[in-house]
Amino acid sequence: MTAEPEVLTLELPHLTVSALAWGPVDGRLALCLHGYPDTAWTWRHLGPALAAAGYRVVAPFSRGYAPTAIPADGDYHIGALMFDAVALHSHLGGDSDAVLIGHDWGGFTALGLAAHPDSPFAKVAALGIPVLSGFRRRMPLRTLRRSAAQTRMSWYVLYQQLPGVSERTLDRVVPTLWRDWTPASYDSTDDLARLWAALPDRAHRTAALSYYRFLFQPRRLAAPYRSLHASHDKPPRIPILLLHGEVDGAIDVALATFSAERLPAGSRHEIISAAGHFMHLDQPGRVDRLIVDYLAG
């Protein structure tokens, strides 16, 4: 299901955010957060599906992805992404029944807020990521052996720590990631065109890569984000829906499953057969139904 979205410009106190939107303006708020290397257009299937169920769906372009502004504070910690989500909830007049859906970096943001005691979101769905807190226990040998495979799959994370080099080669690296992360039958041409429009120059490319650099390199955490960031790798406090693609080339499904074994009661973990990292794009009908049904339950 697809439909042309509205295009919104949202003037937050700390950041100008551009977003796509579907559904009635008085509907239950569903905030949908994209990841890397992707844009708000990743929700072009789920947005209309949720809108048909009565939701007001808003999918922002994350900080540093045009037409959203590059943040003046230059902070790309997960706590900063969580802060943006909370600020959007407030700006959009979200109620206590608002829901949060995130993929990749948006998924880490969603799980961080699922762990935060003052999160304004009632339900959370996260796609294509592990539960960071789930690795704080001993792995059985059969799962530990999968770590070597994950290290090979995560080569790009280390590569993107290199300033300058990774910016200059992004136009070669990103198409490789989409090929590695999705089934061979999926055509990413439109997704890549939209990504390059969101990362039109060196400054925007650096912004997108800084998400990884702020996670693995010591960087100053801006004061407004500290209390939120403290929850980014804590166990979720509320039930969540966690989705993984069976043939995801970005994360080993065995490790992802191990990380999900101690989710709160009422959570669901689903592996989508024949789906890749962008499962909501290559298997949209199945993923849309799972999310709509979970949020309604």
Contacts in CASP RR format, 6 or more apart in sequence:
PFRMAT RR
TARGET T0000
AUTHOR 0000-0000-0000
METHOD contacts of the structure
MODEL  1
MTAEPEVLTLELPHLTVSALAWGPVDGRLALCLHGYPDTAWTWRHLGPAL
AAAGYRVVAPFSRGYAPTAIPADGDYHIGALMFDAVALHSHLGGDSDAVL
IGHDWGGFTALGLAAHPDSPFAKVAALGIPVLSGFRRRMPLRTLRRSAAQ
TRMSWYVLYQQLPGVSERTLDRVVPTLWRDWTPASYDSTDDLARLWAALP
DRAHRTAALSYYRFLFQPRRLAAPYRSLHASHDKPPRIPILLLHGEVDGA
IDVALATFSAERLPAGSRHEIISAAGHFMHLDQPGRVDRLIVDYLAG
1 45 0 8 1.000
1 48 0 8 1.000
1 49 0 8 1.000
1 52 0 8 1.000
1 284 0 8 1.000
1 285 0 8 1.000
1 288 0 8 1.000
2 44 0 8 1.000
2 45 0 8 1.000
2 48 0 8 1.000
3 22 0 8 1.000
3 47 0 8 1.000
3 48 0 8 1.000
3 51 0 8 1.000
5 20 0 8 1.000
5 21 0 8 1.000
5 22 0 8 1.000
5 44 0 8 1.000
5 47 0 8 1.000
5 59 0 8 1.000
6 20 0 8 1.000
6 21 0 8 1.000
6 22 0 8 1.000
7 18 0 8 1.000
7 19 0 8 1.000
7 20 0 8 1.000
7 21 0 8 1.000
8 18 0 8 1.000
8 19 0 8 1.000
8 20 0 8 1.000
8 21 0 8 1.000
8 58 0 8 1.000
9 16 0 8 1.000
9 17 0 8 1.000
9 18 0 8 1.000
9 67 0 8 1.000
10 16 0 8 1.000
10 17 0 8 1.000
10 18 0 8 1.000
10 19 0 8 1.000
10 60 0 8 1.000
10 88 0 8 1.000
10 91 0 8 1.000
10 92 0 8 1.000
12 84 0 8 1.000
12 87 0 8 1.000
12 88 0 8 1.000
12 91 0 8 1.000
13 87 0 8 1.000
14 71 0 8 1.000
14 72 0 8 1.000
14 73 0 8 1.000
14 83 0 8 1.000
14 87 0 8 1.000
14 224 0 8 1.000
15 63 0 8 1.000
15 68 0 8 1.000
15 69 0 8 1.000
15 71 0 8 1.000
15 72 0 8 1.000
15 84 0 8 1.000
15 87 0 8 1.000
16 68 0 8 1.000
16 69 0 8 1.000
17 60 0 8 1.000
17 61 0 8 1.000
17 63 0 8 1.000
17 68 0 8 1.000
17 69 0 8 1.000
17 84 0 8 1.000
17 88 0 8 1.000
18 40 0 8 1.000
18 60 0 8 1.000
18 61 0 8 1.000
18 66 0 8 1.000
18 67 0 8 1.000
18 68 0 8 1.000
19 40 0 8 1.000
19 58 0 8 1.000
19 59 0 8 1.000
19 60 0 8 1.000
19 61 0 8 1.000
19 68 0 8 1.000
19 88 0 8 1.000
20 40 0 8 1.000
20 41 0 8 1.000
20 43 0 8 1.000
20 44 0 8 1.000
20 58 0 8 1.000
20 59 0 8 1.000
21 56 0 8 1.000
21 57 0 8 1.000
21 58 0 8 1.000
21 59 0 8 1.000
22 47 0 8 1.000
22 48 0 8 1.000
22 50 0 8 1.000
22 51 0 8 1.000
22 56 0 8 1.000
22 57 0 8 1.000
23 50 0 8 1.000
23 51 0 8 1.000
23 54 0 8 1.000
23 55 0 8 1.000
23 56 0 8 1.000
23 57 0 8 1.000
24 51 0 8 1.000
24 54 0 8 1.000
24 56 0 8 1.000
25 56 0 8 1.000
26 56 0 8 1.000
27 54 0 8 1.000
27 55 0 8 1.000
27 56 0 8 1.000
28 54 0 8 1.000
28 55 0 8 1.000
28 56 0 8 1.000
28 95 0 8 1.000
28 97 0 8 1.000
28 98 0 8 1.000
28 99 0 8 1.000
29 55 0 8 1.000
29 56 0 8 1.000
29 58 0 8 1.000
29 89 0 8 1.000
29 92 0 8 1.000
29 93 0 8 1.000
29 94 0 8 1.000
29 95 0 8 1.000
29 98 0 8 1.000
29 99 0 8 1.000
30 47 0 8 1.000
30 50 0 8 1.000
30 55 0 8 1.000
30 56 0 8 1.000
30 57 0 8 1.000
30 58 0 8 1.000
30 98 0 8 1.000
30 99 0 8 1.000
30 100 0 8 1.000
30 101 0 8 1.000
30 295 0 8 1.000
31 58 0 8 1.000
31 59 0 8 1.000
31 60 0 8 1.000
31 85 0 8 1.000
31 88 0 8 1.000
31 89 0 8 1.000
31 92 0 8 1.000
31 98 0 8 1.000
31 99 0 8 1.000
31 100 0 8 1.000
31 101 0 8 1.000
31 121 0 8 1.000
32 40 0 8 1.000
32 43 0 8 1.000
32 46 0 8 1.000
32 47 0 8 1.000
32 57 0 8 1.000
32 58 0 8 1.000
32 59 0 8 1.000
32 101 0 8 1.000
32 102 0 8 1.000
33 59 0 8 1.000
33 60 0 8 1.000
33 62 0 8 1.000
33 81 0 8 1.000
33 85 0 8 1.000
33 100 0 8 1.000
33 101 0 8 1.000
33 102 0 8 1.000
33 103 0 8 1.000
33 105 0 8 1.000
33 106 0 8 1.000
33 107 0 8 1.000
33 109 0 8 1.000
33 110 0 8 1.000
34 40 0 8 1.000
34 42 0 8 1.000
34 43 0 8 1.000
34 59 0 8 1.000
34 61 0 8 1.000
34 62 0 8 1.000
34 65 0 8 1.000
34 102 0 8 1.000
34 103 0 8 1.000
34 104 0 8 1.000
34 105 0 8 1.000
34 106 0 8 1.000
35 42 0 8 1.000
35 62 0 8 1.000
35 102 0 8 1.000
35 103 0 8 1.000
35 104 0 8 1.000
35 105 0 8 1.000
35 106 0 8 1.000
35 107 0 8 1.000
36 104 0 8 1.000
36 105 0 8 1.000
36 208 0 8 1.000
36 211 0 8 1.000
36 212 0 8 1.000
37 174 0 8 1.000
37 177 0 8 1.000
37 178 0 8 1.000
37 195 0 8 1.000
37 208 0 8 1.000
38 103 0 8 1.000
38 104 0 8 1.000
38 191 0 8 1.000
38 195 0 8 1.000
38 278 0 8 1.000
39 61 0 8 1.000
39 65 0 8 1.000
39 191 0 8 1.000
39 194 0 8 1.000
39 195 0 8 1.000
39 197 0 8 1.000
39 198 0 8 1.000
40 59 0 8 1.000
40 60 0 8 1.000
40 61 0 8 1.000
40 65 0 8 1.000
41 190 0 8 1.000
41 191 0 8 1.000
41 194 0 8 1.000
42 59 0 8 1.000
42 103 0 8 1.000
42 191 0 8 1.000
42 278 0 8 1.000
42 280 0 8 1.000
42 281 0 8 1.000
43 57 0 8 1.000
43 59 0 8 1.000
43 101 0 8 1.000
43 280 0 8 1.000
45 280 0 8 1.000
45 281 0 8 1.000
45 284 0 8 1.000
45 285 0 8 1.000
45 287 0 8 1.000
45 288 0 8 1.000
46 57 0 8 1.000
46 101 0 8 1.000
46 280 0 8 1.000
46 284 0 8 1.000
46 287 0 8 1.000
46 288 0 8 1.000
46 291 0 8 1.000
47 55 0 8 1.000
47 57 0 8 1.000
47 59 0 8 1.000
49 284 0 8 1.000
49 285 0 8 1.000
49 288 0 8 1.000
49 291 0 8 1.000
49 292 0 8 1.000
50 57 0 8 1.000
50 288 0 8 1.000
50 291 0 8 1.000
50 292 0 8 1.000
50 295 0 8 1.000
51 57 0 8 1.000
53 292 0 8 1.000
53 295 0 8 1.000
53 296 0 8 1.000
55 99 0 8 1.000
55 295 0 8 1.000
56 92 0 8 1.000
58 88 0 8 1.000
58 92 0 8 1.000
60 68 0 8 1.000
60 84 0 8 1.000
60 88 0 8 1.000
61 67 0 8 1.000
61 68 0 8 1.000
61 198 0 8 1.000
62 68 0 8 1.000
62 81 0 8 1.000
62 84 0 8 1.000
62 105 0 8 1.000
62 106 0 8 1.000
63 69 0 8 1.000
63 70 0 8 1.000
63 71 0 8 1.000
63 76 0 8 1.000
63 80 0 8 1.000
63 81 0 8 1.000
63 84 0 8 1.000
63 207 0 8 1.000
64 70 0 8 1.000
64 71 0 8 1.000
64 204 0 8 1.000
64 207 0 8 1.000
64 208 0 8 1.000
65 198 0 8 1.000
65 199 0 8 1.000
65 204 0 8 1.000
65 207 0 8 1.000
65 208 0 8 1.000
66 197 0 8 1.000
66 198 0 8 1.000
66 199 0 8 1.000
66 200 0 8 1.000
66 204 0 8 1.000
67 198 0 8 1.000
70 203 0 8 1.000
70 204 0 8 1.000
70 207 0 8 1.000
71 80 0 8 1.000
73 80 0 8 1.000
73 222 0 8 1.000
74 207 0 8 1.000
74 210 0 8 1.000
75 214 0 8 1.000
75 219 0 8 1.000
75 220 0 8 1.000
75 221 0 8 1.000
75 222 0 8 1.000
75 225 0 8 1.000
76 207 0 8 1.000
76 210 0 8 1.000
76 211 0 8 1.000
76 213 0 8 1.000
76 214 0 8 1.000
77 214 0 8 1.000
77 215 0 8 1.000
77 219 0 8 1.000
77 221 0 8 1.000
77 222 0 8 1.000
77 225 0 8 1.000
77 229 0 8 1.000
77 232 0 8 1.000
78 105 0 8 1.000
78 108 0 8 1.000
78 109 0 8 1.000
78 112 0 8 1.000
78 215 0 8 1.000
78 229 0 8 1.000
78 232 0 8 1.000
79 109 0 8 1.000
79 221 0 8 1.000
79 225 0 8 1.000
79 226 0 8 1.000
79 228 0 8 1.000
79 229 0 8 1.000
79 232 0 8 1.000
80 222 0 8 1.000
80 225 0 8 1.000
80 229 0 8 1.000
81 105 0 8 1.000
81 106 0 8 1.000
81 108 0 8 1.000
81 109 0 8 1.000
81 211 0 8 1.000
82 109 0 8 1.000
82 112 0 8 1.000
82 113 0 8 1.000
82 116 0 8 1.000
82 225 0 8 1.000
82 228 0 8 1.000
82 229 0 8 1.000
82 231 0 8 1.000
82 232 0 8 1.000
83 224 0 8 1.000
83 225 0 8 1.000
83 228 0 8 1.000
85 100 0 8 1.000
85 109 0 8 1.000
85 110 0 8 1.000
85 113 0 8 1.000
85 121 0 8 1.000
86 113 0 8 1.000
86 119 0 8 1.000
86 120 0 8 1.000
86 228 0 8 1.000
89 98 0 8 1.000
89 120 0 8 1.000
89 121 0 8 1.000
90 120 0 8 1.000
94 120 0 8 1.000
96 120 0 8 1.000
96 122 0 8 1.000
97 122 0 8 1.000
98 120 0 8 1.000
98 121 0 8 1.000
98 122 0 8 1.000
99 121 0 8 1.000
99 122 0 8 1.000
99 123 0 8 1.000
99 124 0 8 1.000
99 125 0 8 1.000
99 295 0 8 1.000
100 110 0 8 1.000
100 113 0 8 1.000
100 114 0 8 1.000
100 121 0 8 1.000
100 123 0 8 1.000
100 124 0 8 1.000
100 125 0 8 1.000
101 110 0 8 1.000
101 124 0 8 1.000
101 125 0 8 1.000
101 126 0 8 1.000
101 127 0 8 1.000
101 291 0 8 1.000
102 109 0 8 1.000
102 110 0 8 1.000
102 125 0 8 1.000
102 126 0 8 1.000
102 127 0 8 1.000
103 126 0 8 1.000
103 127 0 8 1.000
103 128 0 8 1.000
103 129 0 8 1.000
103 278 0 8 1.000
103 280 0 8 1.000
104 127 0 8 1.000
104 128 0 8 1.000
104 129 0 8 1.000
104 250 0 8 1.000
104 277 0 8 1.000
105 211 0 8 1.000
106 126 0 8 1.000
107 126 0 8 1.000
107 127 0 8 1.000
107 128 0 8 1.000
107 129 0 8 1.000
108 126 0 8 1.000
108 129 0 8 1.000
108 132 0 8 1.000
108 232 0 8 1.000
110 121 0 8 1.000
110 124 0 8 1.000
110 125 0 8 1.000
110 126 0 8 1.000
110 240 0 8 1.000
111 124 0 8 1.000
111 126 0 8 1.000
111 129 0 8 1.000
111 131 0 8 1.000
111 132 0 8 1.000
111 232 0 8 1.000
111 236 0 8 1.000
111 240 0 8 1.000
112 228 0 8 1.000
112 231 0 8 1.000
112 232 0 8 1.000
112 233 0 8 1.000
112 234 0 8 1.000
112 236 0 8 1.000
113 119 0 8 1.000
113 121 0 8 1.000
113 124 0 8 1.000
113 228 0 8 1.000
113 231 0 8 1.000
114 121 0 8 1.000
114 124 0 8 1.000
114 126 0 8 1.000
114 236 0 8 1.000
114 237 0 8 1.000
114 238 0 8 1.000
114 240 0 8 1.000
115 133 0 8 1.000
115 231 0 8 1.000
115 232 0 8 1.000
115 234 0 8 1.000
115 235 0 8 1.000
115 236 0 8 1.000
115 237 0 8 1.000
116 228 0 8 1.000
116 231 0 8 1.000
116 234 0 8 1.000
116 237 0 8 1.000
117 231 0 8 1.000
117 237 0 8 1.000
119 238 0 8 1.000
122 238 0 8 1.000
123 238 0 8 1.000
123 239 0 8 1.000
123 240 0 8 1.000
123 241 0 8 1.000
123 294 0 8 1.000
123 295 0 8 1.000
124 236 0 8 1.000
124 238 0 8 1.000
124 240 0 8 1.000
124 241 0 8 1.000
125 240 0 8 1.000
125 241 0 8 1.000
125 242 0 8 1.000
125 243 0 8 1.000
125 291 0 8 1.000
125 294 0 8 1.000
125 295 0 8 1.000
126 240 0 8 1.000
126 241 0 8 1.000
126 242 0 8 1.000
126 243 0 8 1.000
127 242 0 8 1.000
127 243 0 8 1.000
127 244 0 8 1.000
127 279 0 8 1.000
127 280 0 8 1.000
127 287 0 8 1.000
128 243 0 8 1.000
128 244 0 8 1.000
128 245 0 8 1.000
128 248 0 8 1.000
128 250 0 8 1.000
128 251 0 8 1.000
128 256 0 8 1.000
128 277 0 8 1.000
128 279 0 8 1.000
129 251 0 8 1.000
129 256 0 8 1.000
130 251 0 8 1.000
130 255 0 8 1.000
130 256 0 8 1.000
130 259 0 8 1.000
130 260 0 8 1.000
131 235 0 8 1.000
131 236 0 8 1.000
131 242 0 8 1.000
131 259 0 8 1.000
131 260 0 8 1.000
131 263 0 8 1.000
132 232 0 8 1.000
132 233 0 8 1.000
132 259 0 8 1.000
133 233 0 8 1.000
133 234 0 8 1.000
133 235 0 8 1.000
133 236 0 8 1.000
134 235 0 8 1.000
134 258 0 8 1.000
134 259 0 8 1.000
134 260 0 8 1.000
134 261 0 8 1.000
134 262 0 8 1.000
135 258 0 8 1.000
135 259 0 8 1.000
137 262 0 8 1.000
139 147 0 8 1.000
139 258 0 8 1.000
142 254 0 8 1.000
143 254 0 8 1.000
143 255 0 8 1.000
143 258 0 8 1.000
146 252 0 8 1.000
146 254 0 8 1.000
146 255 0 8 1.000
147 255 0 8 1.000
149 252 0 8 1.000
150 251 0 8 1.000
150 252 0 8 1.000
150 255 0 8 1.000
153 180 0 8 1.000
153 249 0 8 1.000
153 250 0 8 1.000
153 251 0 8 1.000
153 252 0 8 1.000
154 250 0 8 1.000
156 173 0 8 1.000
156 177 0 8 1.000
157 212 0 8 1.000
157 216 0 8 1.000
159 165 0 8 1.000
159 166 0 8 1.000
159 173 0 8 1.000
160 166 0 8 1.000
160 173 0 8 1.000
160 209 0 8 1.000
160 212 0 8 1.000
160 213 0 8 1.000
161 212 0 8 1.000
161 213 0 8 1.000
161 216 0 8 1.000
161 217 0 8 1.000
163 206 0 8 1.000
166 173 0 8 1.000
166 209 0 8 1.000
167 202 0 8 1.000
167 205 0 8 1.000
167 206 0 8 1.000
167 209 0 8 1.000
170 199 0 8 1.000
170 205 0 8 1.000
170 209 0 8 1.000
171 196 0 8 1.000
174 192 0 8 1.000
174 195 0 8 1.000
175 188 0 8 1.000
175 192 0 8 1.000
177 250 0 8 1.000
178 188 0 8 1.000
178 191 0 8 1.000
178 192 0 8 1.000
179 188 0 8 1.000
180 249 0 8 1.000
180 250 0 8 1.000
181 248 0 8 1.000
181 249 0 8 1.000
181 250 0 8 1.000
181 276 0 8 1.000
181 277 0 8 1.000
181 278 0 8 1.000
182 188 0 8 1.000
182 276 0 8 1.000
182 277 0 8 1.000
182 278 0 8 1.000
182 281 0 8 1.000
182 282 0 8 1.000
183 247 0 8 1.000
183 274 0 8 1.000
183 275 0 8 1.000
183 276 0 8 1.000
183 282 0 8 1.000
185 282 0 8 1.000
186 276 0 8 1.000
186 278 0 8 1.000
186 281 0 8 1.000
186 282 0 8 1.000
191 278 0 8 1.000
191 281 0 8 1.000
198 204 0 8 1.000
199 205 0 8 1.000
199 207 0 8 1.000
199 208 0 8 1.000
213 219 0 8 1.000
221 229 0 8 1.000
235 262 0 8 1.000
235 264 0 8 1.000
236 263 0 8 1.000
236 264 0 8 1.000
236 267 0 8 1.000
237 264 0 8 1.000
238 264 0 8 1.000
239 263 0 8 1.000
239 264 0 8 1.000
239 265 0 8 1.000
239 266 0 8 1.000
239 267 0 8 1.000
239 268 0 8 1.000
240 263 0 8 1.000
240 264 0 8 1.000
240 267 0 8 1.000
240 268 0 8 1.000
241 267 0 8 1.000
241 268 0 8 1.000
241 270 0 8 1.000
241 290 0 8 1.000
241 291 0 8 1.000
241 294 0 8 1.000
242 260 0 8 1.000
242 263 0 8 1.000
242 267 0 8 1.000
242 268 0 8 1.000
242 269 0 8 1.000
242 270 0 8 1.000
243 269 0 8 1.000
243 270 0 8 1.000
243 271 0 8 1.000
243 272 0 8 1.000
243 279 0 8 1.000
243 287 0 8 1.000
243 290 0 8 1.000
243 291 0 8 1.000
244 251 0 8 1.000
244 253 0 8 1.000
244 256 0 8 1.000
244 257 0 8 1.000
244 269 0 8 1.000
244 270 0 8 1.000
244 271 0 8 1.000
244 272 0 8 1.000
244 279 0 8 1.000
245 253 0 8 1.000
245 271 0 8 1.000
245 272 0 8 1.000
245 273 0 8 1.000
245 275 0 8 1.000
245 276 0 8 1.000
245 277 0 8 1.000
245 279 0 8 1.000
245 283 0 8 1.000
246 253 0 8 1.000
246 271 0 8 1.000
246 272 0 8 1.000
246 273 0 8 1.000
246 274 0 8 1.000
246 275 0 8 1.000
246 276 0 8 1.000
247 274 0 8 1.000
247 275 0 8 1.000
247 276 0 8 1.000
248 256 0 8 1.000
248 275 0 8 1.000
248 276 0 8 1.000
248 277 0 8 1.000
248 279 0 8 1.000
249 276 0 8 1.000
249 277 0 8 1.000
250 277 0 8 1.000
251 277 0 8 1.000
253 271 0 8 1.000
257 269 0 8 1.000
257 271 0 8 1.000
260 267 0 8 1.000
260 269 0 8 1.000
263 269 0 8 1.000
268 294 0 8 1.000
270 290 0 8 1.000
272 279 0 8 1.000
272 283 0 8 1.000
272 286 0 8 1.000
272 287 0 8 1.000
274 283 0 8 1.000
275 282 0 8 1.000
275 283 0 8 1.000
275 286 0 8 1.000
275 287 0 8 1.000
276 282 0 8 1.000
276 283 0 8 1.000
279 287 0 8 1.000
280 287 0 8 1.000
280 288 0 8 1.000
END
